[in-house]
């Protein structure tokens, strides 16, 4: 496409959280299935089958925090069973391989619900687990559970449950084991390979091929902070461009860390901010 006198290529990226399936959906076929949300209520979850036969599933489609109202967030009750139901439906279509993005969930059950709904993974179907964070299993409770509604006492109980789960113990220290409230460890126990979600997405969309032909790569997010460079998609884009020797500009509504262009931080000015950024970069 052509924008403002320059040829531009739009490459949506993701890191294993919500939007991963969408970023990898080009040329794919979307499917929908009725599954359980974190509190057991019916919800329609979408997944995509890529042209190469790989199914891409966002855990957040069944278990995402936005599915719950603020007053409903309770990681002691929230179950990952809906993801197991979703994966059963995906496997019924006999995909060549499966990618599961595990970020953005309301659950911290170590995949207990998932494992009850999906007791085994079929031989011959490669499973890659796109992790949006590099956290270990217990960090699912101590670092991320408060964001999902856990009080300090609940955090301790969740950590106790995760530590006592013998099935997860061999995988507890793996980077990404704590992603999705312990879904990383649960899927590793089923035979999945834990990978950095952002790096996987960049590889699958052919980012390097496009970046090598570009004079400039622009990426950004709402708040640029330390977590941006610890597995999130914009930080992965910056690192990949540095490796390729391609100029990259990172922007954020707020910039709290790193070398990035700060916008106004006012959500109502997003359009104006981005236009101004484009004009500045064109000079």
N, C-alpha and C positions, 0 to 999 in steps of 0.2 A: 504494500500500500504506500501511497505518497502523502506525506504530511508536511505542510509548511515549506515546500520546496525541497524536501529531502525524502529519499526512499527509506521507509521504516518497516521493520518486521516485528510483529507482536508475538512474543513467546511467553504465554502464561507459565509460571513456575509454581511449585509447591514443595512442601518439605515432609510429607507424610501425614499432615493434618488435613482438616477439611479443605476440599478443593483439589486434592491430589488426583482423583479419578477424572475430574474435569480437565486438569492440565494435560492428562495423558489420553484424552478422548478423541483426538483428531482422527477422523476416518473410522472411528469405532461405532459400535452398536449399543445403545443404551437399553437397559432392562430395569424393571421395577418389581419389587417383591414385598409383600406384607409381612412384617416381622414385629418383634416386641421392642418397645423403647426401654430405657433403663429402669422404669417402674412397671414394666409388664404390659403397657397399653399398646394397642396396634398402631403401627406407623409404616408408611410406604418408604422404602429405602431403594435408592437407585445405584446401579453399578454399571460398568462399561466393559464390553468385550472388544479388545483391539483387533486390528486387521491380522496381526500375527497369532491370534488365538489366546493371547494373554488377557485374563480377567483382572480388572483393577477395582478394588473395593475400598471405600473409605469407612473405617469404623465409625466415624462421626455420623454417617448416614443413618445408623441405627442407634448410636449411643451418645450423640453429640450433646454438649451442654445446652445449646439453644433449644433442644427439645423439652427442657424443663424450665418452669418458672423459677424465679429466685427462691421462693419459699419451698420449692420441691427438691432442691439440691440436698441430697443426703447420701453420701458415699457408703454409709453402712447398709443402706437398702438397695442402692443402685446395682443392677446386675448386667453383666455382659452377654447374657443369653441371646439377645437379639442379634449380635454379631455371629454367634454360632448358627443361628437359624439362617442368616443371610448367606454365610459360607456354604451351608448345606445346599441351598438353592443354586448357588453359583456352581458348585461341583456337579450338580445334576446335569448341567449343560456340557460337561466334559471339556473344560478349557485345557489348553496346552500347558499353561502355567498360571499362577495367581500371584498378584501383588496386593498386599494389604497395607494400607496406610493406617497407623494406629493413633494418631494424635487427636486432640480435641474432644476426648470423651468425658462423660460425667461419672465414670466408674473408677473404683480403686479396689476391685475384687480379685486382682491377680488373674483375671480370666477364668474365674471359677464357673461363672455362668456359661461362658463360651465352651469350656471343656465339658460341661454337662450336656450341652446341646450338640457338640461335635466331638465325639470321643476318640476319633482317630483321623489321620490325614492319609489319603490314598497314595499308594506307591506310584511313582512315575509322573507325579504332578509337582513340579518345582514350586516352592513357596518362598517368596521374598517378603520380608517385613520391613516396610519403610518407616523408620523411626524419626520423629520430629525432634527428639531430644536424646542425649547420650546418657541419661540417668540410669543408675542401677535400680534394682527392684525396690529396696526400702526407701529410696528417694521418691518413689511414687507416692508414698504416704507423707514423708517429712517435708518435701519441697512442693508437691503439686496438690495434695489433698485439700489444703486450706482454700485454694482457688475454687474447689468444687463443693464448698460448704462445710468442711470439717472443722470442728472446734479442736483445741489442743488435746482434750481427752479422746476425741474420736481419732485424731491422728495417731495417738499411741495405740489404740485398739486396732486400727488398720495395719500399722506396722507389725503388731504382734501376729495378726492373722497371716500376713505375707511371709513373715519369718518362719511361721510354723508349717507352711505348705511344703511338704517334702517333695512334691513333684517339681516345684519351681526352684528348689535349692541349688541344683547343679548349674542353673542359668542366672542366679541372682546377681552375680557380679558383672555380667556382660553389659557393655555399653548399649543402652537402648532397652534393657530388660524392664525398666520402670516406665517406659513409654505407654501411654494409654492406660495408666493405672495398673501396670503390670501385664498388659496384653503382650508386650514384647517377650517377656519370659514365658508366658503361656503358649504363644505361637512357636517359640524356640523349642519348647517341650514337645510340640507336635511335629517338629522337624524343620521348622522355618529357619531361614537365614536372615539374621538381623543386619540391616544395612542403613546407612545414613540416607534418609528420605530425600533430602534436597539433591544430593549427589546422584542418586538413582534417577530422579526426575530429569535432571540436566542431561544425563546420558541418554535416556529414552526419547527425549525430544530433539536430540541432535544439536544440543546447544553449541558445542565446540565448532561444528561445521559452520553454523550461522555467525558465530562471534568472530571467527577468523576473517570473514569478509566485511566486518563492520568497522567504521571509523570510531564509533562510540556506542557503548552499551549503557543504558540507564535502568536502574532498578531502585526500589524503595519500599518502605512500609510506614505504618502510622507512627510508631516510636522506634527509633534506632537506639539500642542500648547494648549491654554486654551479651544478652541472649541472641542478638542479631548475628553475632559471630560464633555462636555455639551450636550451629546446626540449622538455623533458619534459612529459608530460601534466599533472601537478599544477600546475606553474608556469604553463602555458597557461590552466588553469582560473582561477587567481588573477588573471592579467592580464585575462582576458575579464570576470570579475566586476567588477574595478576599472573597466573601460570601461563596463560596464552600470550601475554604481552599486549593485551587489548585495553584501551582506555575505558574506564568504567566510572560512572558517577552514581553514587548512592545518595538518596534523599530520604527525608523523614519529616512527618508533621512536627515531631519533636526529636531532637538529637541529644542524647545523654551520654553517648560514647562513640568513639571512632571518628573517622574522617568522612563526614557526610554533609550534604547541603540541608540546612534547616528551612522548612517552610513556616508558615504563620502559626501552625498548630490549631487553627480554627477550622473545624469540620465544614462550616458553611462556606469556606473560601477554597475548597479543594480545587475546583475547576480553575479559578483565577490563579491559584498558587502554581498549578502545573503548567498553565500557559506562560506564566512569568518565568518559570524554570526553563521551559523550552526556548523562550526568547533569549535568556541569558546564555544558554549553552550554544546557541547559534552564532553568538558574537565572535 
